[in-house]
Amino acid sequence: MRTMGFVLLVVGFIALAYGGFTYNRERTVLDVGSLHATATEHHRVPISPIVGGLLVLGGVFLLVVRRRQIV
């Protein structure tokens, strides 16, 4: 539980800091005989600040609940 809380906390802060992630995909546009043409597509996947905040709150909750059960 403690490890999961820490992971949620870190992922939440990263989501808040960057606001999403990007990736590239290479696609074949033309393939005729020995002639090959490719295109690189750039995609961005946005992550809402609400999701980042919920991840941070979930991580804090797991860390606090775990401490209360031990004490």
C-alpha positions in Angstrom: 0.0 0.0 0.0 2.8 2.4 0.9 4.6 1.8 -2.4 1.3 2.2 -4.4 0.7 5.5 -2.6 4.2 6.7 -3.4 3.8 5.7 -7.1 0.4 7.5 -7.3 2.0 10.6 -5.7 4.9 10.7 -8.2 2.7 10.0 -11.2 0.3 12.7 -10.1 3.0 15.3 -9.8 4.4 14.4 -13.2 0.9 14.7 -14.7 0.5 18.1 -13.2 3.9 19.3 -14.3 3.8 18.1 -17.9 0.0 18.1 -18.6 0.3 15.1 -20.9 2.7 13.2 -23.1 3.6 13.0 -26.8 4.6 10.2 -29.1 5.6 9.8 -32.7 4.3 7.2 -35.1 5.9 6.5 -38.4 3.6 5.5 -41.2 4.2 4.2 -44.7 2.6 6.6 -47.2 3.9 5.2 -50.5 5.3 1.8 -51.3 5.8 1.3 -55.0 8.5 -1.1 -56.1 11.8 0.1 -54.7 10.3 3.6 -53.8 9.3 3.9 -50.2 7.9 7.1 -48.6 7.1 7.4 -44.9 5.5 10.1 -42.8 6.0 10.8 -39.1 2.8 11.7 -37.2 3.2 13.6 -34.0 0.4 12.8 -31.4 -0.2 14.5 -28.1 -2.3 13.0 -25.3 -3.4 15.6 -22.8 -3.9 14.8 -19.2 -6.4 17.0 -17.3 -5.0 18.7 -14.2 -8.0 17.3 -12.3 -6.7 13.8 -13.0 -3.2 14.8 -11.8 -4.8 16.3 -8.6 -6.8 13.1 -8.0 -3.7 11.0 -8.4 -1.8 13.2 -5.8 -4.8 13.0 -3.4 -5.0 9.3 -3.8 -1.3 8.8 -3.1 -1.5 11.0 0.0 -4.6 9.1 1.2 -2.9 5.7 0.8 0.2 7.0 2.7 -1.9 8.5 5.5 -4.3 5.5 5.8 -1.3 3.1 6.0 0.3 5.1 8.8 -2.9 5.2 10.8 -3.3 1.4 10.6 0.2 0.8 11.9 -0.2 3.2 14.9 
